[in-house]
Amino acid sequence: ASRIRKGNAPAIMTSIRHLCMNLFEHESSSLRLS
């Protein structure tokens, strides 16, 4: 993590946030179908 540049931190946090949102939506839709 120390190798990550400060300039890249926002982009990484954004991508992680999108991944979490996608996983959350996928889980929600799966629960809804079952």
Buried (B, 14 or more C-beta within 10 A) or exposed (E): EEEEEEEEEEEEEEEEEEEEEEEEEEEEEEEEEE
